[in-house]
Amino acid sequence: MTEREGASAPTPAYEPKVLAKKFRITVEEAAKIIDQHGTDRKSIDKAARRIAA
């Protein structure tokens, strides 16, 4: 079988340290957000922005 053109690879999960540094929140807060939102980066970023504000 051939791969579809334009198909993207699955996005790897966020690491709590990376998320915490990106939004200047604690690693504990980042880990909690990741646990709540799974691998949905868009909702993770949105939740992290709310905490960082």
mmCIF entry with sequence, helices, sheets and N, C-alpha, C, O atoms, coordinates in Angstrom:
data_MODEL
# 
_entry.id   MODEL 
# 
_entity.id                         1 
_entity.type                       polymer 
_entity.pdbx_number_of_molecules   1 
# 
_entity_poly.entity_id                      1 
_entity_poly.type                           'polypeptide(L)' 
_entity_poly.nstd_linkage                   no 
_entity_poly.nstd_monomer                   no 
_entity_poly.pdbx_seq_one_letter_code       MTEREGASAPTPAYEPKVLAKKFRITVEEAAKIIDQHGTDRKSIDKAARRIAA 
_entity_poly.pdbx_seq_one_letter_code_can   MTEREGASAPTPAYEPKVLAKKFRITVEEAAKIIDQHGTDRKSIDKAARRIAA 
_entity_poly.pdbx_strand_id                 A 
# 
loop_
_entity_poly_seq.entity_id 
_entity_poly_seq.num 
_entity_poly_seq.mon_id 
_entity_poly_seq.hetero 
1 1  MET n 
1 2  THR n 
1 3  GLU n 
1 4  ARG n 
1 5  GLU n 
1 6  GLY n 
1 7  ALA n 
1 8  SER n 
1 9  ALA n 
1 10 PRO n 
1 11 THR n 
1 12 PRO n 
1 13 ALA n 
1 14 TYR n 
1 15 GLU n 
1 16 PRO n 
1 17 LYS n 
1 18 VAL n 
1 19 LEU n 
1 20 ALA n 
1 21 LYS n 
1 22 LYS n 
1 23 PHE n 
1 24 ARG n 
1 25 ILE n 
1 26 THR n 
1 27 VAL n 
1 28 GLU n 
1 29 GLU n 
1 30 ALA n 
1 31 ALA n 
1 32 LYS n 
1 33 ILE n 
1 34 ILE n 
1 35 ASP n 
1 36 GLN n 
1 37 HIS n 
1 38 GLY n 
1 39 THR n 
1 40 ASP n 
1 41 ARG n 
1 42 LYS n 
1 43 SER n 
1 44 ILE n 
1 45 ASP n 
1 46 LYS n 
1 47 ALA n 
1 48 ALA n 
1 49 ARG n 
1 50 ARG n 
1 51 ILE n 
1 52 ALA n 
1 53 ALA n 
# 
_struct_asym.id          A 
_struct_asym.entity_id   1 
# 
loop_
_struct_conf.conf_type_id 
_struct_conf.id 
_struct_conf.pdbx_PDB_helix_id 
_struct_conf.beg_label_comp_id 
_struct_conf.beg_label_asym_id 
_struct_conf.beg_label_seq_id 
_struct_conf.pdbx_beg_PDB_ins_code 
_struct_conf.end_label_comp_id 
_struct_conf.end_label_asym_id 
_struct_conf.end_label_seq_id 
_struct_conf.pdbx_end_PDB_ins_code 
_struct_conf.beg_auth_comp_id 
_struct_conf.beg_auth_asym_id 
_struct_conf.beg_auth_seq_id 
_struct_conf.end_auth_comp_id 
_struct_conf.end_auth_asym_id 
_struct_conf.end_auth_seq_id 
_struct_conf.pdbx_PDB_helix_class 
_struct_conf.details 
_struct_conf.pdbx_PDB_helix_length 
HELX_P HELX_P1 AA1 PRO A 16 ? PHE A 23 ? PRO A 16 PHE A 23 1 ? 8  
HELX_P HELX_P2 AA2 VAL A 27 ? HIS A 37 ? VAL A 27 HIS A 37 1 ? 11 
HELX_P HELX_P3 AA3 ARG A 41 ? ALA A 52 ? ARG A 41 ALA A 52 1 ? 12 
# 
_struct_conf_type.id          HELX_P 
_struct_conf_type.criteria    ? 
_struct_conf_type.reference   ? 
# 
loop_
_atom_site.group_PDB 
_atom_site.id 
_atom_site.type_symbol 
_atom_site.label_atom_id 
_atom_site.label_alt_id 
_atom_site.label_comp_id 
_atom_site.label_asym_id 
_atom_site.label_entity_id 
_atom_site.label_seq_id 
_atom_site.pdbx_PDB_ins_code 
_atom_site.Cartn_x 
_atom_site.Cartn_y 
_atom_site.Cartn_z 
_atom_site.occupancy 
_atom_site.B_iso_or_equiv 
_atom_site.pdbx_formal_charge 
_atom_site.auth_seq_id 
_atom_site.auth_comp_id 
_atom_site.auth_asym_id 
_atom_site.auth_atom_id 
_atom_site.pdbx_PDB_model_num 
ATOM 1   N N  . MET A 1 1  ? 0.838  -1.191 0.000  1.00 0.00 ? 1  MET A N  1 
ATOM 2   C CA . MET A 1 1  ? 0.000  0.000  0.000  1.00 0.00 ? 1  MET A CA 1 
ATOM 3   C C  . MET A 1 1  ? 0.878  1.248  0.000  1.00 0.00 ? 1  MET A C  1 
ATOM 4   O O  . MET A 1 1  ? 1.987  1.242  0.533  1.00 0.00 ? 1  MET A O  1 
ATOM 5   N N  . THR A 1 2  ? 0.382  2.281  -0.585 1.00 0.00 ? 2  THR A N  1 
ATOM 6   C CA . THR A 1 2  ? 1.118  3.539  -0.607 1.00 0.00 ? 2  THR A CA 1 
ATOM 7   C C  . THR A 1 2  ? 0.490  4.511  0.379  1.00 0.00 ? 2  THR A C  1 
ATOM 8   O O  . THR A 1 2  ? -0.700 4.438  0.687  1.00 0.00 ? 2  THR A O  1 
ATOM 9   N N  . GLU A 1 3  ? 1.314  5.410  0.857  1.00 0.00 ? 3  GLU A N  1 
ATOM 10  C CA . GLU A 1 3  ? 0.818  6.422  1.779  1.00 0.00 ? 3  GLU A CA 1 
ATOM 11  C C  . GLU A 1 3  ? 0.094  7.503  1.004  1.00 0.00 ? 3  GLU A C  1 
ATOM 12  O O  . GLU A 1 3  ? 0.458  7.820  -0.129 1.00 0.00 ? 3  GLU A O  1 
ATOM 13  N N  . ARG A 1 4  ? -0.928 8.065  1.616  1.00 0.00 ? 4  ARG A N  1 
ATOM 14  C CA . ARG A 1 4  ? -1.636 9.172  0.971  1.00 0.00 ? 4  ARG A CA 1 
ATOM 15  C C  . ARG A 1 4  ? -0.755 10.403 0.982  1.00 0.00 ? 4  ARG A C  1 
ATOM 16  O O  . ARG A 1 4  ? -0.058 10.679 1.958  1.00 0.00 ? 4  ARG A O  1 
ATOM 17  N N  . GLU A 1 5  ? -0.796 11.134 -0.110 1.00 0.00 ? 5  GLU A N  1 
ATOM 18  C CA . GLU A 1 5  ? -0.048 12.381 -0.138 1.00 0.00 ? 5  GLU A CA 1 
ATOM 19  C C  . GLU A 1 5  ? -0.769 13.413 0.701  1.00 0.00 ? 5  GLU A C  1 
ATOM 20  O O  . GLU A 1 5  ? -1.996 13.507 0.660  1.00 0.00 ? 5  GLU A O  1 
ATOM 21  N N  . GLY A 1 6  ? -0.016 14.185 1.458  1.00 0.00 ? 6  GLY A N  1 
ATOM 22  C CA . GLY A 1 6  ? -0.607 15.218 2.289  1.00 0.00 ? 6  GLY A CA 1 
ATOM 23  C C  . GLY A 1 6  ? -1.027 14.710 3.659  1.00 0.00 ? 6  GLY A C  1 
ATOM 24  O O  . GLY A 1 6  ? -1.433 15.502 4.510  1.00 0.00 ? 6  GLY A O  1 
ATOM 25  N N  . ALA A 1 7  ? -0.937 13.411 3.887  1.00 0.00 ? 7  ALA A N  1 
ATOM 26  C CA . ALA A 1 7  ? -1.301 12.879 5.203  1.00 0.00 ? 7  ALA A CA 1 
ATOM 27  C C  . ALA A 1 7  ? -0.206 13.249 6.187  1.00 0.00 ? 7  ALA A C  1 
ATOM 28  O O  . ALA A 1 7  ? 0.981  13.098 5.895  1.00 0.00 ? 7  ALA A O  1 
ATOM 29  N N  . SER A 1 8  ? -0.600 13.725 7.327  1.00 0.00 ? 8  SER A N  1 
ATOM 30  C CA . SER A 1 8  ? 0.395  14.139 8.304  1.00 0.00 ? 8  SER A CA 1 
ATOM 31  C C  . SER A 1 8  ? 0.585  13.051 9.354  1.00 0.00 ? 8  SER A C  1 
ATOM 32  O O  . SER A 1 8  ? -0.325 12.273 9.641  1.00 0.00 ? 8  SER A O  1 
ATOM 33  N N  . ALA A 1 9  ? 1.760  13.016 9.905  1.00 0.00 ? 9  ALA A N  1 
ATOM 34  C CA . ALA A 1 9  ? 2.065  12.053 10.955 1.00 0.00 ? 9  ALA A CA 1 
ATOM 35  C C  . ALA A 1 9  ? 1.384  12.507 12.239 1.00 0.00 ? 9  ALA A C  1 
ATOM 36  O O  . ALA A 1 9  ? 1.143  13.700 12.421 1.00 0.00 ? 9  ALA A O  1 
ATOM 37  N N  . PRO A 1 10 ? 1.072  11.578 13.127 1.00 0.00 ? 10 PRO A N  1 
ATOM 38  C CA . PRO A 1 10 ? 0.455  11.980 14.390 1.00 0.00 ? 10 PRO A CA 1 
ATOM 39  C C  . PRO A 1 10 ? 1.386  12.900 15.179 1.00 0.00 ? 10 PRO A C  1 
ATOM 40  O O  . PRO A 1 10 ? 2.602  12.712 15.197 1.00 0.00 ? 10 PRO A O  1 
ATOM 41  N N  . THR A 1 11 ? 0.796  13.880 15.819 1.00 0.00 ? 11 THR A N  1 
ATOM 42  C CA . THR A 1 11 ? 1.572  14.833 16.600 1.00 0.00 ? 11 THR A CA 1 
ATOM 43  C C  . THR A 1 11 ? 1.964  14.199 17.930 1.00 0.00 ? 11 THR A C  1 
ATOM 44  O O  . THR A 1 11 ? 1.100  13.689 18.643 1.00 0.00 ? 11 THR A O  1 
ATOM 45  N N  . PRO A 1 12 ? 3.237  14.220 18.276 1.00 0.00 ? 12 PRO A N  1 
ATOM 46  C CA . PRO A 1 12 ? 3.643  13.639 19.554 1.00 0.00 ? 12 PRO A CA 1 
ATOM 47  C C  . PRO A 1 12 ? 3.071  14.447 20.719 1.00 0.00 ? 12 PRO A C  1 
ATOM 48  O O  . PRO A 1 12 ? 2.808  15.643 20.593 1.00 0.00 ? 12 PRO A O  1 
ATOM 49  N N  . ALA A 1 13 ? 2.889  13.787 21.829 1.00 0.00 ? 13 ALA A N  1 
ATOM 50  C CA . ALA A 1 13 ? 2.311  14.432 23.002 1.00 0.00 ? 13 ALA A CA 1 
ATOM 51  C C  . ALA A 1 13 ? 3.256  15.506 23.542 1.00 0.00 ? 13 ALA A C  1 
ATOM 52  O O  . ALA A 1 13 ? 4.477  15.404 23.420 1.00 0.00 ? 13 ALA A O  1 
ATOM 53  N N  . TYR A 1 14 ? 2.668  16.518 24.130 1.00 0.00 ? 14 TYR A N  1 
ATOM 54  C CA . TYR A 1 14 ? 3.454  17.577 24.780 1.00 0.00 ? 14 TYR A CA 1 
ATOM 55  C C  . TYR A 1 14 ? 4.162  17.011 26.003 1.00 0.00 ? 14 TYR A C  1 
ATOM 56  O O  . TYR A 1 14 ? 3.618  16.156 26.702 1.00 0.00 ? 14 TYR A O  1 
ATOM 57  N N  . GLU A 1 15 ? 5.349  17.479 26.256 1.00 0.00 ? 15 GLU A N  1 
ATOM 58  C CA . GLU A 1 15 ? 6.052  17.203 27.501 1.00 0.00 ? 15 GLU A CA 1 
ATOM 59  C C  . GLU A 1 15 ? 5.692  18.333 28.460 1.00 0.00 ? 15 GLU A C  1 
ATOM 60  O O  . GLU A 1 15 ? 5.691  19.494 28.051 1.00 0.00 ? 15 GLU A O  1 
ATOM 61  N N  . PRO A 1 16 ? 5.389  18.034 29.716 1.00 0.00 ? 16 PRO A N  1 
ATOM 62  C CA . PRO A 1 16 ? 5.020  19.086 30.668 1.00 0.00 ? 16 PRO A CA 1 
ATOM 63  C C  . PRO A 1 16 ? 6.056  20.208 30.774 1.00 0.00 ? 16 PRO A C  1 
ATOM 64  O O  . PRO A 1 16 ? 5.689  21.379 30.883 1.00 0.00 ? 16 PRO A O  1 
ATOM 65  N N  . LYS A 1 17 ? 7.343  19.861 30.743 1.00 0.00 ? 17 LYS A N  1 
ATOM 66  C CA . LYS A 1 17 ? 8.386  20.892 30.845 1.00 0.00 ? 17 LYS A CA 1 
ATOM 67  C C  . LYS A 1 17 ? 8.326  21.858 29.672 1.00 0.00 ? 17 LYS A C  1 
ATOM 68  O O  . LYS A 1 17 ? 8.487  23.066 29.842 1.00 0.00 ? 17 LYS A O  1 
ATOM 69  N N  . VAL A 1 18 ? 8.093  21.315 28.475 1.00 0.00 ? 18 VAL A N  1 
ATOM 70  C CA . VAL A 1 18 ? 8.037  22.154 27.270 1.00 0.00 ? 18 VAL A CA 1 
ATOM 71  C C  . VAL A 1 18 ? 6.839  23.089 27.335 1.00 0.00 ? 18 VAL A C  1 
ATOM 72  O O  . VAL A 1 18 ? 6.960  24.279 27.045 1.00 0.00 ? 18 VAL A O  1 
ATOM 73  N N  . LEU A 1 19 ? 5.690  22.558 27.714 1.00 0.00 ? 19 LEU A N  1 
ATOM 74  C CA . LEU A 1 19 ? 4.477  23.369 27.823 1.00 0.00 ? 19 LEU A CA 1 
ATOM 75  C C  . LEU A 1 19 ? 4.643  24.438 28.899 1.00 0.00 ? 19 LEU A C  1 
ATOM 76  O O  . LEU A 1 19 ? 4.257  25.590 28.699 1.00 0.00 ? 19 LEU A O  1 
ATOM 77  N N  . ALA A 1 20 ? 5.210  24.060 30.030 1.00 0.00 ? 20 ALA A N  1 
ATOM 78  C CA . ALA A 1 20 ? 5.408  25.013 31.120 1.00 0.00 ? 20 ALA A CA 1 
ATOM 79  C C  . ALA A 1 20 ? 6.315  26.161 30.699 1.00 0.00 ? 20 ALA A C  1 
ATOM 80  O O  . ALA A 1 20 ? 6.044  27.319 31.016 1.00 0.00 ? 20 ALA A O  1 
ATOM 81  N N  . LYS A 1 21 ? 7.373  25.847 29.996 1.00 0.00 ? 21 LYS A N  1 
ATOM 82  C CA . LYS A 1 21 ? 8.303  26.884 29.552 1.00 0.00 ? 21 LYS A CA 1 
ATOM 83  C C  . LYS A 1 21 ? 7.652  27.786 28.506 1.00 0.00 ? 21 LYS A C  1 
ATOM 84  O O  . LYS A 1 21 ? 7.830  29.004 28.533 1.00 0.00 ? 21 LYS A O  1 
ATOM 85  N N  . LYS A 1 22 ? 6.894  27.182 27.581 1.00 0.00 ? 22 LYS A N  1 
ATOM 86  C CA . LYS A 1 22 ? 6.270  27.942 26.509 1.00 0.00 ? 22 LYS A CA 1 
ATOM 87  C C  . LYS A 1 22 ? 5.289  28.979 27.049 1.00 0.00 ? 22 LYS A C  1 
ATOM 88  O O  . LYS A 1 22 ? 5.235  30.101 26.545 1.00 0.00 ? 22 LYS A O  1 
ATOM 89  N N  . PHE A 1 23 ? 4.510  28.610 28.077 1.00 0.00 ? 23 PHE A N  1 
ATOM 90  C CA . PHE A 1 23 ? 3.473  29.507 28.584 1.00 0.00 ? 23 PHE A CA 1 
ATOM 91  C C  . PHE A 1 23 ? 3.809  30.104 29.951 1.00 0.00 ? 23 PHE A C  1 
ATOM 92  O O  . PHE A 1 23 ? 2.991  30.801 30.551 1.00 0.00 ? 23 PHE A O  1 
ATOM 93  N N  . ARG A 1 24 ? 5.016  29.823 30.435 1.00 0.00 ? 24 ARG A N  1 
ATOM 94  C CA . ARG A 1 24 ? 5.464  30.344 31.734 1.00 0.00 ? 24 ARG A CA 1 
ATOM 95  C C  . ARG A 1 24 ? 4.496  29.991 32.866 1.00 0.00 ? 24 ARG A C  1 
ATOM 96  O O  . ARG A 1 24 ? 4.056  30.847 33.634 1.00 0.00 ? 24 ARG A O  1 
ATOM 97  N N  . ILE A 1 25 ? 4.183  28.684 32.935 1.00 0.00 ? 25 ILE A N  1 
ATOM 98  C CA . ILE A 1 25 ? 3.367  28.150 34.020 1.00 0.00 ? 25 ILE A CA 1 
ATOM 99  C C  . ILE A 1 25 ? 4.199  27.070 34.706 1.00 0.00 ? 25 ILE A C  1 
ATOM 100 O O  . ILE A 1 25 ? 5.269  26.706 34.217 1.00 0.00 ? 25 ILE A O  1 
ATOM 101 N N  . THR A 1 26 ? 3.716  26.559 35.830 1.00 0.00 ? 26 THR A N  1 
ATOM 102 C CA . THR A 1 26 ? 4.481  25.529 36.532 1.00 0.00 ? 26 THR A CA 1 
ATOM 103 C C  . THR A 1 26 ? 4.369  24.189 35.802 1.00 0.00 ? 26 THR A C  1 
ATOM 104 O O  . THR A 1 26 ? 3.424  23.948 35.051 1.00 0.00 ? 26 THR A O  1 
ATOM 105 N N  . VAL A 1 27 ? 5.348  23.336 36.040 1.00 0.00 ? 27 VAL A N  1 
ATOM 106 C CA . VAL A 1 27 ? 5.337  22.007 35.426 1.00 0.00 ? 27 VAL A CA 1 
ATOM 107 C C  . VAL A 1 27 ? 4.120  21.218 35.918 1.00 0.00 ? 27 VAL A C  1 
ATOM 108 O O  . VAL A 1 27 ? 3.537  20.438 35.165 1.00 0.00 ? 27 VAL A O  1 
ATOM 109 N N  . GLU A 1 28 ? 3.744  21.422 37.174 1.00 0.00 ? 28 GLU A N  1 
ATOM 110 C CA . GLU A 1 28 ? 2.577  20.730 37.729 1.00 0.00 ? 28 GLU A CA 1 
ATOM 111 C C  . GLU A 1 28 ? 1.297  21.157 37.013 1.00 0.00 ? 28 GLU A C  1 
ATOM 112 O O  . GLU A 1 28 ? 0.454  20.320 36.691 1.00 0.00 ? 28 GLU A O  1 
ATOM 113 N N  . GLU A 1 29 ? 1.155  22.456 36.766 1.00 0.00 ? 29 GLU A N  1 
ATOM 114 C CA . GLU A 1 29 ? -0.014 22.952 36.033 1.00 0.00 ? 29 GLU A CA 1 
ATOM 115 C C  . GLU A 1 29 ? -0.030 22.384 34.614 1.00 0.00 ? 29 GLU A C  1 
ATOM 116 O O  . GLU A 1 29 ? -1.078 21.986 34.105 1.00 0.00 ? 29 GLU A O  1 
ATOM 117 N N  . ALA A 1 30 ? 1.137  22.352 33.988 1.00 0.00 ? 30 ALA A N  1 
ATOM 118 C CA . ALA A 1 30 ? 1.242  21.825 32.629 1.00 0.00 ? 30 ALA A CA 1 
ATOM 119 C C  . ALA A 1 30 ? 0.860  20.351 32.587 1.00 0.00 ? 30 ALA A C  1 
ATOM 120 O O  . ALA A 1 30 ? 0.137  19.925 31.687 1.00 0.00 ? 30 ALA A O  1 
ATOM 121 N N  . ALA A 1 31 ? 1.333  19.578 33.540 1.00 0.00 ? 31 ALA A N  1 
ATOM 122 C CA . ALA A 1 31 ? 1.009  18.150 33.582 1.00 0.00 ? 31 ALA A CA 1 
ATOM 123 C C  . ALA A 1 31 ? -0.489 17.937 33.769 1.00 0.00 ? 31 ALA A C  1 
ATOM 124 O O  . ALA A 1 31 ? -1.073 17.046 33.152 1.00 0.00 ? 31 ALA A O  1 
ATOM 125 N N  . LYS A 1 32 ? -1.103 18.740 34.608 1.00 0.00 ? 32 LYS A N  1 
ATOM 126 C CA . LYS A 1 32 ? -2.551 18.631 34.842 1.00 0.00 ? 32 LYS A CA 1 
ATOM 127 C C  . LYS A 1 32 ? -3.333 18.930 33.560 1.00 0.00 ? 32 LYS A C  1 
ATOM 128 O O  . LYS A 1 32 ? -4.295 18.232 33.238 1.00 0.00 ? 32 LYS A O  1 
ATOM 129 N N  . ILE A 1 33 ? -2.922 19.959 32.840 1.00 0.00 ? 33 ILE A N  1 
ATOM 130 C CA . ILE A 1 33 ? -3.579 20.317 31.581 1.00 0.00 ? 33 ILE A CA 1 
ATOM 131 C C  . ILE A 1 33 ? -3.455 19.183 30.572 1.00 0.00 ? 33 ILE A C  1 
ATOM 132 O O  . ILE A 1 33 ? -4.428 18.824 29.908 1.00 0.00 ? 33 ILE A O  1 
ATOM 133 N N  . ILE A 1 34 ? -2.267 18.626 30.460 1.00 0.00 ? 34 ILE A N  1 
ATOM 134 C CA . ILE A 1 34 ? -2.035 17.532 29.515 1.00 0.00 ? 34 ILE A CA 1 
ATOM 135 C C  . ILE A 1 34 ? -2.887 16.316 29.879 1.00 0.00 ? 34 ILE A C  1 
ATOM 136 O O  . ILE A 1 34 ? -3.437 15.660 28.995 1.00 0.00 ? 34 ILE A O  1 
ATOM 137 N N  . ASP A 1 35 ? -3.000 16.013 31.169 1.00 0.00 ? 35 ASP A N  1 
ATOM 138 C CA . ASP A 1 35 ? -3.843 14.899 31.613 1.00 0.00 ? 35 ASP A CA 1 
ATOM 139 C C  . ASP A 1 35 ? -5.304 15.132 31.246 1.00 0.00 ? 35 ASP A C  1 
ATOM 140 O O  . ASP A 1 35 ? -6.005 14.199 30.855 1.00 0.00 ? 35 ASP A O  1 
ATOM 141 N N  . GLN A 1 36 ? -5.758 16.359 31.371 1.00 0.00 ? 36 GLN A N  1 
ATOM 142 C CA . GLN A 1 36 ? -7.163 16.684 31.091 1.00 0.00 ? 36 GLN A CA 1 
ATOM 143 C C  . GLN A 1 36 ? -7.485 16.682 29.603 1.00 0.00 ? 36 GLN A C  1 
ATOM 144 O O  . GLN A 1 36 ? -8.580 16.283 29.208 1.00 0.00 ? 36 GLN A O  1 
ATOM 145 N N  . HIS A 1 37 ? -6.534 17.126 28.765 1.00 0.00 ? 37 HIS A N  1 
ATOM 146 C CA . HIS A 1 37 ? -6.826 17.332 27.353 1.00 0.00 ? 37 HIS A CA 1 
ATOM 147 C C  . HIS A 1 37 ? -6.195 16.306 26.418 1.00 0.00 ? 37 HIS A C  1 
ATOM 148 O O  . HIS A 1 37 ? -6.418 16.354 25.208 1.00 0.00 ? 37 HIS A O  1 
ATOM 149 N N  . GLY A 1 38 ? -5.423 15.394 26.956 1.00 0.00 ? 38 GLY A N  1 
ATOM 150 C CA . GLY A 1 38 ? -4.833 14.347 26.117 1.00 0.00 ? 38 GLY A CA 1 
ATOM 151 C C  . GLY A 1 38 ? -3.841 14.891 25.113 1.00 0.00 ? 38 GLY A C  1 
ATOM 152 O O  . GLY A 1 38 ? -2.917 15.616 25.481 1.00 0.00 ? 38 GLY A O  1 
ATOM 153 N N  . THR A 1 39 ? -4.024 14.546 23.837 1.00 0.00 ? 39 THR A N  1 
ATOM 154 C CA . THR A 1 39 ? -3.071 14.955 22.806 1.00 0.00 ? 39 THR A CA 1 
ATOM 155 C C  . THR A 1 39 ? -3.586 16.092 21.923 1.00 0.00 ? 39 THR A C  1 
ATOM 156 O O  . THR A 1 39 ? -2.974 16.406 20.903 1.00 0.00 ? 39 THR A O  1 
ATOM 157 N N  . ASP A 1 40 ? -4.688 16.702 22.300 1.00 0.00 ? 40 ASP A N  1 
ATOM 158 C CA . ASP A 1 40 ? -5.264 17.793 21.515 1.00 0.00 ? 40 ASP A CA 1 
ATOM 159 C C  . ASP A 1 40 ? -4.510 19.092 21.799 1.00 0.00 ? 40 ASP A C  1 
ATOM 160 O O  . ASP A 1 40 ? -4.833 19.822 22.736 1.00 0.00 ? 40 ASP A O  1 
ATOM 161 N N  . ARG A 1 41 ? -3.498 19.364 20.972 1.00 0.00 ? 41 ARG A N  1 
ATOM 162 C CA . ARG A 1 41 ? -2.631 20.525 21.212 1.00 0.00 ? 41 ARG A CA 1 
ATOM 163 C C  . ARG A 1 41 ? -3.385 21.845 21.235 1.00 0.00 ? 41 ARG A C  1 
ATOM 164 O O  . ARG A 1 41 ? -3.049 22.744 22.005 1.00 0.00 ? 41 ARG A O  1 
ATOM 165 N N  . LYS A 1 42 ? -4.395 21.962 20.399 1.00 0.00 ? 42 LYS A N  1 
ATOM 166 C CA . LYS A 1 42 ? -5.147 23.214 20.340 1.00 0.00 ? 42 LYS A CA 1 
ATOM 167 C C  . LYS A 1 42 ? -5.828 23.492 21.683 1.00 0.00 ? 42 LYS A C  1 
ATOM 168 O O  . LYS A 1 42 ? -5.772 24.616 22.180 1.00 0.00 ? 42 LYS A O  1 
ATOM 169 N N  . SER A 1 43 ? -6.462 22.493 22.266 1.00 0.00 ? 43 SER A N  1 
ATOM 170 C CA . SER A 1 43 ? -7.136 22.712 23.552 1.00 0.00 ? 43 SER A CA 1 
ATOM 171 C C  . SER A 1 43 ? -6.131 22.830 24.696 1.00 0.00 ? 43 SER A C  1 
ATOM 172 O O  . SER A 1 43 ? -6.386 23.530 25.676 1.00 0.00 ? 43 SER A O  1 
ATOM 173 N N  . ILE A 1 44 ? -4.992 22.149 24.576 1.00 0.00 ? 44 ILE A N  1 
ATOM 174 C CA . ILE A 1 44 ? -3.939 22.280 25.596 1.00 0.00 ? 44 ILE A CA 1 
ATOM 175 C C  . ILE A 1 44 ? -3.411 23.711 25.605 1.00 0.00 ? 44 ILE A C  1 
ATOM 176 O O  . ILE A 1 44 ? -3.279 24.323 26.665 1.00 0.00 ? 44 ILE A O  1 
ATOM 177 N N  . ASP A 1 45 ? -3.109 24.240 24.422 1.00 0.00 ? 45 ASP A N  1 
ATOM 178 C CA . ASP A 1 45 ? -2.604 25.614 24.328 1.00 0.00 ? 45 ASP A CA 1 
ATOM 179 C C  . ASP A 1 45 ? -3.625 26.613 24.863 1.00 0.00 ? 45 ASP A C  1 
ATOM 180 O O  . ASP A 1 45 ? -3.265 27.565 25.556 1.00 0.00 ? 45 ASP A O  1 
ATOM 181 N N  . LYS A 1 46 ? -4.880 26.397 24.544 1.00 0.00 ? 46 LYS A N  1 
ATOM 182 C CA . LYS A 1 46 ? -5.939 27.305 24.997 1.00 0.00 ? 46 LYS A CA 1 
ATOM 183 C C  . LYS A 1 46 ? -6.036 27.291 26.527 1.00 0.00 ? 46 LYS A C  1 
ATOM 184 O O  . LYS A 1 46 ? -6.141 28.346 27.152 1.00 0.00 ? 46 LYS A O  1 
ATOM 185 N N  . ALA A 1 47 ? -6.001 26.108 27.123 1.00 0.00 ? 47 ALA A N  1 
ATOM 186 C CA . ALA A 1 47 ? -6.070 25.994 28.582 1.00 0.00 ? 47 ALA A CA 1 
ATOM 187 C C  . ALA A 1 47 ? -4.836 26.620 29.248 1.00 0.00 ? 47 ALA A C  1 
ATOM 188 O O  . ALA A 1 47 ? -4.949 27.278 30.282 1.00 0.00 ? 47 ALA A O  1 
ATOM 189 N N  . ALA A 1 48 ? -3.681 26.413 28.656 1.00 0.00 ? 48 ALA A N  1 
ATOM 190 C CA . ALA A 1 48 ? -2.449 26.984 29.204 1.00 0.00 ? 48 ALA A CA 1 
ATOM 191 C C  . ALA A 1 48 ? -2.466 28.506 29.122 1.00 0.00 ? 48 ALA A C  1 
ATOM 192 O O  . ALA A 1 48 ? -1.997 29.187 30.034 1.00 0.00 ? 48 ALA A O  1 
ATOM 193 N N  . ARG A 1 49 ? -3.008 29.039 28.030 1.00 0.00 ? 49 ARG A N  1 
ATOM 194 C CA . ARG A 1 49 ? -3.121 30.503 27.883 1.00 0.00 ? 49 ARG A CA 1 
ATOM 195 C C  . ARG A 1 49 ? -4.008 31.088 28.969 1.00 0.00 ? 49 ARG A C  1 
ATOM 196 O O  . ARG A 1 49 ? -3.720 32.161 29.499 1.00 0.00 ? 49 ARG A O  1 
ATOM 197 N N  . ARG A 1 50 ? -5.091 30.383 29.304 1.00 0.00 ? 50 ARG A N  1 
ATOM 198 C CA . ARG A 1 50 ? -5.994 30.870 30.350 1.00 0.00 ? 50 ARG A CA 1 
ATOM 199 C C  . ARG A 1 50 ? -5.286 30.944 31.697 1.00 0.00 ? 50 ARG A C  1 
ATOM 200 O O  . ARG A 1 50 ? -5.490 31.894 32.453 1.00 0.00 ? 50 ARG A O  1 
ATOM 201 N N  . ILE A 1 51 ? -4.473 29.967 31.996 1.00 0.00 ? 51 ILE A N  1 
ATOM 202 C CA . ILE A 1 51 ? -3.745 29.960 33.275 1.00 0.00 ? 51 ILE A CA 1 
ATOM 203 C C  . ILE A 1 51 ? -2.661 31.031 33.276 1.00 0.00 ? 51 ILE A C  1 
ATOM 204 O O  . ILE A 1 51 ? -2.456 31.711 34.281 1.00 0.00 ? 51 ILE A O  1 
ATOM 205 N N  . ALA A 1 52 ? -1.977 31.180 32.163 1.00 0.00 ? 52 ALA A N  1 
ATOM 206 C CA . ALA A 1 52 ? -0.860 32.129 32.074 1.00 0.00 ? 52 ALA A CA 1 
ATOM 207 C C  . ALA A 1 52 ? -1.319 33.585 32.139 1.00 0.00 ? 52 ALA A C  1 
ATOM 208 O O  . ALA A 1 52 ? -0.549 34.460 32.534 1.00 0.00 ? 52 ALA A O  1 
ATOM 209 N N  . ALA A 1 53 ? -2.545 33.842 31.762 1.00 0.00 ? 53 ALA A N  1 
ATOM 210 C CA . ALA A 1 53 ? -3.035 35.225 31.713 1.00 0.00 ? 53 ALA A CA 1 
ATOM 211 C C  . ALA A 1 53 ? -3.202 35.851 33.073 1.00 0.00 ? 53 ALA A C  1 
ATOM 212 O O  . ALA A 1 53 ? -3.608 37.009 33.174 1.00 0.00 ? 53 ALA A O  1 
# 
